[in-house]
Amino acid sequence: MKRFVCILALALSALPAWSAKKITVAELTDLLKTMHDQQKPDADVAAALKQVQLTELLSRDTMNSYTAYSPGPLTNEQVYVLEARSAVLPPPAADLPKTAAPDAAAQKAILDKASAYATKTWAQLPSLTATKTTLRFQDNVEATGSSSGLSGSAKEVATGSSFVNPYQFVHYINSTESLYSLDHGIEKLPEDKTKWGANRMIALQEPDPSLSTVLQDAQNGGTISWLRWEEINGKPAAVFAYQIPKKKSHLNTNVCCFPNVDQTGVARFSSAAIAGPTGGSGGASGNFQTNTEYSNHYKANGVPYHGELFVDPDTGIVVRLITQLELKQTDVVHQQDTRIDYAPAKVGDKDLVLPMKTVINTEVVPNGDSQSAGKFSTRCTLFTSEYKDFKLK
């Protein structure tokens, strides 16, 4: 293993910054240990982590154990990014329970409990509020200029160029705190007047997937199949994979905002023949302007999707939900993967199971379909949210 880590470290040092090396959690652990033993500085370790991509789920416990090998905050940030970006992946095989899969009848019994929980408990939750703290991470692609002249002042960092910009990597942008509202198990979004897009950021303007909606879609028109056992919060959870076709989907997406580019100004054209008597070679002159407004939303209703349900086999309580929208690469939104973790919470005199953490991975084309910068580029944005102080409305 040490020999592999040395080879991996050499490979990372030789890789262009935009080429991600896919590694397992065990390989990540060994890489961090090796760089710690070599007393590599914080910036070097963080740079190495920016160039890897996990093929397995990095658990919170394993992530926390890395504090012993971390030389500083830059490394800590990139470890957190790796944990969040691996949120929808399966854990290492060694971490999975060895319990045999239940038979068909037992699987049906678990799903029946989950369905009853979704309709009789989750959908009947009282109206609640909570404090939602969201961290935003993204690779910092510059936005199209709001007004540019003939040559254009817009800039995009093109992934794959020979120019290596540290902001191409996903890194921490900001933290926001907002009021979270849940009404009968469905999130209610607050009014938002932020000028998204122009600030080089996107906003997701559809609520997080509703547990009852996903289960209803899966049972009424999709397919559900046994996947594995997994340990969640110290207890075994039955994991089922599901697939929802477009015709049976009730999941929507609304991403704000993409540029709407208008060409304005006056152009006067002349040819060399016409210009000959008075001199000049002909061509175009005038006042050319490119005006950009961030007013375009990417909206789609009934998006096909797939994902996983994590169910407590004894109670039918869903302890984790994963949804992955099946979007086209020709759309301006390429990816929207969501993981929601649920856990018990005390609300007044009630014991309820509520969202505790959400992770959303997205990939968009920040210039939309305008191609105004002359290059095709994508932007990855990662949102991690945690909830606290649930109260009855």
C-alpha positions, 0 to 999 in steps of 0.5 A: 500500500505504501508503494501505491501511495508513493506512486499516487503522490507522484501521479498527482504531482504530474497531473494537470490541475483539471484532471481528477484522479479517482481513488477509494477512501482507503487510498485517500486515508493513506495519501493523507498519512503519507503527506503528514509523515512527509510534513507537507504544508497545508497548501500542498496537501490541499492542492493534492486533494483538489485533484482527486475524486472519491469513488466511495462515500466518505463518512463523517466519522472517517472525515473527522479522523483525518484531523490527526493528519491535517496540517491546516484549514485549507486541507480541512476545507477540501476534505469537507468538499470530498465528503459532501461530493461523495454524499450519494455514493455507496460506502466502502464494501468493508463498511457494509453489514454482512447480513443476507438480503431479506427475501421478497416477502420481507422486502415487501413488508419493509416497503409497506411500512415505509409507504404507511410512514410516508402517508400517515406520518410524514405527510401529516406532520404539523407546520414547522419552522427551523433555522437553516444554515447553508454552506456554498462551495463552487468553482469560481467561473466568472460571469458574463459581463452585464454590458460589454462592447464590440470585443466583449469583456466577459471571461470564463475559465475554460476547464482543460486549458493550459492555464491553471487557475486555483479558483477552478476548484470547488472551494468555500464561497459563503454561509447563509442562515435562513428560515426553513418552513415545512408544511405537512412534510413539504418545504415552503421556500421564502420570497427571494429577491436576490439577483442570482446569476449576475452575482456569479451564483445560482439558486435552486427555486424548487423545494427539496424533494418531498419524501411522500412524493418520491415514495408515491412516484416509486410505487405508482409508476416506477420500479423499486429493487433491493440494493443492500443493507447499510448502517445509518446512525448505528442501526441497520437500514434497508436500502432500496434503489428506485427509478422513475420515468418522465411520464410518472414523475412529479419532481420539478426543477427550477434553477435561477438564473442564466443570461439573456443576451441582447445585441443593441446599437446602430451599425453602418456598413460599407464596401471597399468599392463604395468607399473607394472614391473617399478612401478606406477599405469598407466594413462596419462602423457604429455603436455596438453593445451587448446587454446581458440580463440574468432573467432566464430560469431553467425550468422542467416539470416531471423530470425523470429521476432515480435514487435510493431509499434508506428505511428502518426495517422495524418502523418503516421510517425513512432515514435517508433519501437520495434523488438524482435528476436525469438531465440532458447534457444539452440542457444548461443544467447537467446535474442536480443530486440531492441527499436528505438525512432524517433524524429524531428531534424534539419539537415542543412535547412531540418527538418527530423525525425531521430533516437534519442535513441536506447535500446538493451537488449541481453542475450548470453551464453558467452562460446558458445557451448564449455562448456569449463568452465563446467557450463552453464551460461548466460550473459546479456548485455544492450546497450543504445545509443543516437544520436546528431549533425546530418549532411549531408554527 
